[in-house]
Amino acid sequence: MNIELLDVAGLVAEFPQFFKSEASIYTRRARNPRSMPPPLAIPDSSRLLWNRAAVLAFFTPPEYLAAANVPAAHLLPDQPRRRGRPTKIEQIARREAQRDPNTVDFIEGKADVERGSK
């Protein structure tokens, strides 16, 4: 089994459409590490190396991965969560979705009891 490893210069040479220079790789890795595949962790080494097949899989568009039946763990969900507190409409919608239709709310039950006792 032969694994092709790419260093920083190899990434620039192999994937010029994603990386313009070696400095752009270091910058991208520091600012947004999720925007590129994680490097291989080699014990007692600070050298950055990537598996060529993993880099290809990371930058392959999702429709090609789906056609090839390759699992895509790095893909984002369809609707990313917004930051901050949910709006009141979102809170009510979530509460309505979580409510069990077989239970009666306390306020509705109280109103039914008051009506029945008259």
Backbone as CSV, one residue per row, in Angstrom:
resi,resn,N_x,N_y,N_z,CA_x,CA_y,CA_z,C_x,C_y,C_z
1,MET,0.851,-1.180,0.000,0.000,0.000,0.000,0.891,1.237,0.000
2,ASN,0.770,2.021,-1.038,1.607,3.197,-1.191,0.766,4.452,-0.966
3,ILE,1.111,5.212,0.040,0.394,6.447,0.365,1.217,7.617,-0.152
4,GLU,0.589,8.459,-0.956,1.272,9.641,-1.467,1.094,10.782,-0.464
5,LEU,2.205,11.294,0.026,2.172,12.404,0.968,2.572,13.689,0.255
6,LEU,1.879,14.752,0.598,2.178,16.061,0.028,2.578,17.008,1.142
7,ASP,3.653,17.754,0.916,4.015,18.800,1.867,3.381,20.110,1.393
8,VAL,3.765,21.221,1.985,3.152,22.508,1.654,3.434,22.875,0.196
9,ALA,4.663,22.703,-0.248,5.005,23.009,-1.646,4.269,22.067,-2.598
10,GLY,4.072,20.816,-2.190,3.341,19.864,-3.016,1.876,20.234,-3.160
11,LEU,1.289,20.766,-2.099,-0.107,21.213,-2.182,-0.265,22.356,-3.179
12,VAL,0.692,23.297,-3.142,0.626,24.437,-4.059,0.797,23.948,-5.498
13,ALA,1.726,23.015,-5.717,1.962,22.514,-7.072,0.804,21.654,-7.571
14,GLU,0.225,20.840,-6.691,-0.824,19.896,-7.086,-2.203,20.553,-7.206
15,PHE,-2.482,21.541,-6.358,-3.805,22.179,-6.315,-3.680,23.699,-6.411
16,PRO,-3.232,24.226,-7.563,-3.085,25.694,-7.676,-4.417,26.432,-7.663
17,GLN,-5.527,25.734,-7.958,-6.826,26.390,-7.945,-7.295,26.694,-6.523
18,PHE,-6.729,26.013,-5.525,-7.121,26.244,-4.136,-6.084,27.035,-3.349
19,PHE,-4.810,26.888,-3.707,-3.742,27.526,-2.946,-2.846,28.316,-3.892
20,LYS,-2.673,29.617,-3.616,-1.854,30.459,-4.484,-0.375,30.390,-4.121
21,SER,-0.105,30.252,-2.834,1.289,30.209,-2.393,1.386,29.402,-1.102
22,GLU,2.599,29.145,-0.679,2.799,28.424,0.579,2.292,29.254,1.747
23,ALA,2.472,30.557,1.669,2.007,31.439,2.742,0.486,31.382,2.874
24,SER,-0.208,31.217,1.750,-1.673,31.148,1.822,-2.131,29.888,2.560
25,ILE,-1.366,28.812,2.468,-1.707,27.588,3.192,-1.571,27.812,4.687
26,TYR,-0.461,28.418,5.101,-0.259,28.681,6.529,-1.323,29.644,7.060
27,THR,-1.642,30.673,6.280,-2.652,31.643,6.701,-4.022,30.991,6.802
28,ARG,-4.378,30.223,5.801,-5.680,29.557,5.787,-5.808,28.573,6.944
29,ARG,-4.730,27.870,7.230,-4.736,26.897,8.322,-4.864,27.592,9.676
30,ALA,-4.272,28.775,9.823,-4.333,29.499,11.089,-5.689,30.181,11.280
31,ARG,-6.222,30.776,10.232,-7.461,31.546,10.364,-8.716,30.682,10.334
32,ASN,-8.718,29.676,9.464,-9.911,28.834,9.335,-9.472,27.400,9.072
33,PRO,-9.152,26.643,10.110,-8.632,25.295,9.904,-9.626,24.339,9.239
34,ARG,-10.925,24.622,9.311,-11.917,23.737,8.693,-11.997,23.906,7.185
35,SER,-11.334,24.929,6.639,-11.408,25.173,5.202,-10.443,24.305,4.412
36,MET,-9.677,23.495,5.090,-8.766,22.591,4.404,-8.657,21.290,5.179
37,PRO,-8.217,20.213,4.520,-8.146,18.929,5.226,-7.096,18.969,6.328
38,PRO,-7.305,18.225,7.397,-6.319,18.228,8.478,-5.042,17.504,8.049
39,PRO,-3.885,18.011,8.472,-2.633,17.333,8.113,-2.453,16.061,8.928
40,LEU,-1.589,15.205,8.449,-1.269,13.980,9.173,-0.441,14.331,10.404
41,ALA,-0.692,13.667,11.487,0.054,13.910,12.722,1.187,12.888,12.808
42,ILE,2.397,13.345,12.613,3.570,12.486,12.704,4.243,12.774,14.044
43,PRO,4.468,11.745,14.860,5.074,11.971,16.177,6.464,12.613,16.073
44,ASP,6.744,13.514,16.980,8.039,14.211,17.076,8.400,14.964,15.809
45,SER,7.409,15.497,15.109,7.669,16.261,13.896,6.680,17.411,13.813
46,SER,7.168,18.567,13.399,6.280,19.712,13.204,6.007,19.942,11.723
47,ARG,6.459,19.039,10.875,6.286,19.159,9.435,4.824,18.871,9.075
48,LEU,4.298,19.668,8.165,2.924,19.501,7.724,2.902,18.623,6.482
49,LEU,2.202,17.483,6.583,2.054,16.562,5.464,0.591,16.164,5.332
50,TRP,0.147,16.020,4.081,-1.218,15.623,3.810,-1.235,14.384,2.928
51,ASN,-2.237,13.550,3.126,-2.465,12.407,2.261,-3.149,12.929,0.997
52,ARG,-2.591,12.616,-0.171,-3.114,13.140,-1.436,-4.569,12.716,-1.650
53,ALA,-4.912,11.470,-1.348,-6.277,10.982,-1.535,-7.261,11.726,-0.621
54,ALA,-6.832,12.038,0.596,-7.706,12.769,1.522,-7.934,14.199,1.042
55,VAL,-6.910,14.821,0.465,-7.054,16.179,-0.062,-7.997,16.173,-1.259
56,LEU,-7.859,15.184,-2.130,-8.763,15.078,-3.279,-10.213,14.889,-2.827
57,ALA,-10.421,14.039,-1.841,-11.776,13.803,-1.339,-12.343,15.054,-0.672
58,PHE,-11.498,15.823,-0.002,-11.955,17.023,0.701,-12.432,18.086,-0.284
59,PHE,-11.702,18.248,-1.392,-12.032,19.310,-2.338,-12.924,18.854,-3.489
60,THR,-13.371,17.598,-3.490,-14.275,17.116,-4.528,-15.679,17.611,-4.227
61,PRO,-16.384,18.150,-5.239,-17.750,18.638,-4.992,-18.669,17.513,-4.514
62,PRO,-19.665,17.829,-3.704,-20.541,16.814,-3.114,-21.289,15.967,-4.134
63,GLU,-21.666,16.553,-5.287,-22.425,15.756,-6.256,-21.576,14.624,-6.831
64,TYR,-20.262,14.827,-6.945,-19.384,13.752,-7.407,-19.229,12.690,-6.323
65,LEU,-19.180,13.118,-5.067,-19.077,12.156,-3.974,-20.342,11.311,-3.878
66,ALA,-21.498,11.931,-4.076,-22.751,11.182,-4.005,-22.839,10.170,-5.143
67,ALA,-22.358,10.549,-6.326,-22.399,9.633,-7.464,-21.452,8.461,-7.257
68,ALA,-20.355,8.696,-6.548,-19.369,7.645,-6.322,-19.639,6.868,-5.036
69,ASN,-20.723,7.217,-4.302,-21.065,6.577,-3.025,-19.932,6.665,-2.010
70,VAL,-19.288,7.823,-1.957,-18.216,8.063,-0.994,-18.808,8.862,0.157
71,PRO,-18.617,8.422,1.401,-19.156,9.205,2.518,-18.436,10.542,2.626
72,ALA,-19.192,11.588,2.839,-18.625,12.933,2.939,-18.875,13.463,4.340
73,ALA,-17.946,13.223,5.245,-18.106,13.628,6.636,-17.885,15.123,6.823
74,HIS,-17.184,15.749,5.893,-16.839,17.155,6.069,-17.912,18.106,5.543
75,LEU,-18.987,17.582,4.943,-20.016,18.445,4.392,-20.836,19.086,5.498
76,LEU,-21.260,20.307,5.262,-22.049,21.039,6.241,-23.511,20.633,6.130
77,PRO,-24.295,20.782,7.196,-25.725,20.477,7.105,-26.427,21.446,6.156
78,ASP,-27.650,21.079,5.748,-28.387,21.898,4.793,-28.669,23.299,5.336
79,GLN,-29.075,23.383,6.590,-29.377,24.677,7.189,-28.478,24.887,8.397
80,PRO,-27.433,25.694,8.252,-26.582,25.933,9.417,-27.330,26.756,10.463
81,ARG,-27.004,26.522,11.717,-27.664,27.243,12.802,-27.193,28.680,12.835
82,ARG,-28.150,29.569,13.100,-27.795,30.974,13.247,-27.177,31.198,14.615
83,ARG,-26.356,32.211,14.721,-25.780,32.548,16.008,-26.773,33.369,16.813
84,GLY,-26.647,33.281,18.132,-27.474,34.097,19.001,-28.753,33.403,19.431
85,ARG,-29.533,34.151,20.177,-30.779,33.617,20.711,-31.796,33.463,19.595
86,PRO,-32.576,32.377,19.623,-33.623,32.203,18.608,-34.701,33.264,18.762
87,THR,-35.352,33.595,17.651,-36.445,34.559,17.707,-37.647,33.912,18.394
88,LYS,-38.612,34.729,18.764,-39.799,34.225,19.451,-40.561,33.241,18.555
89,ILE,-40.630,33.525,17.272,-41.325,32.634,16.340,-40.614,31.284,16.289
90,GLU,-39.274,31.296,16.266,-38.516,30.045,16.252,-38.720,29.264,17.549
91,GLN,-38.771,29.970,18.679,-38.993,29.310,19.966,-40.366,28.637,20.004
92,ILE,-41.391,29.341,19.533,-42.741,28.779,19.537,-42.822,27.586,18.595
93,ALA,-42.194,27.701,17.424,-42.222,26.593,16.459,-41.516,25.362,17.024
94,ARG,-40.406,25.565,17.708,-39.692,24.440,18.308,-40.518,23.815,19.423
95,ARG,-41.166,24.657,20.239,-42.006,24.152,21.322,-43.186,23.354,20.768
96,GLU,-43.802,23.852,19.708,-44.939,23.149,19.098,-44.493,21.814,18.498
97,ALA,-43.297,21.789,17.927,-42.801,20.552,17.322,-42.464,19.507,18.384
98,GLN,-42.055,19.958,19.575,-41.671,19.038,20.642,-42.849,18.585,21.487
99,ARG,-43.979,19.286,21.402,-45.120,18.965,22.246,-45.746,17.641,21.822
100,ASP,-46.121,16.856,22.811,-46.791,15.580,22.569,-48.270,15.874,22.328
101,PRO,-48.833,15.424,21.203,-50.240,15.745,20.914,-51.216,15.055,21.862
102,ASN,-50.781,14.054,22.619,-51.678,13.334,23.526,-51.827,14.007,24.882
103,THR,-50.974,14.986,25.177,-51.060,15.665,26.465,-51.847,16.958,26.320
104,VAL,-52.454,17.362,27.414,-53.219,18.597,27.443,-52.421,19.611,28.243
105,ASP,-52.347,20.833,27.732,-51.639,21.877,28.459,-52.340,22.171,29.779
106,PHE,-51.596,22.638,30.753,-52.142,22.933,32.074,-53.222,24.000,31.990
107,ILE,-52.986,25.033,31.209,-53.959,26.122,31.117,-55.234,25.630,30.450
108,GLU,-55.117,24.842,29.392,-56.310,24.316,28.740,-57.058,23.368,29.677
109,GLY,-56.319,22.556,30.440,-56.951,21.644,31.373,-57.689,22.379,32.472
110,LYS,-57.104,23.476,32.941,-57.731,24.280,33.991,-59.035,24.899,33.485
111,ALA,-58.994,25.366,32.244,-60.194,25.968,31.671,-61.289,24.925,31.526
112,ASP,-60.905,23.688,31.137,-61.896,22.623,30.996,-62.506,22.273,32.349
113,VAL,-61.713,22.268,33.391,-62.218,21.935,34.730,-63.177,23.008,35.205
114,GLU,-62.830,24.285,34.956,-63.707,25.370,35.392,-65.034,25.334,34.652
115,ARG,-64.989,25.025,33.360,-66.227,24.943,32.598,-67.090,23.776,33.041
116,GLY,-66.463,22.663,33.389,-67.200,21.482,33.779,-67.836,21.612,35.171
117,SER,-67.264,22.444,36.026,-67.763,22.536,37.384,-68.963,23.457,37.495
118,LYS,-69.283,24.246,36.517,-70.421,25.176,36.603,-71.718,24.516,36.350
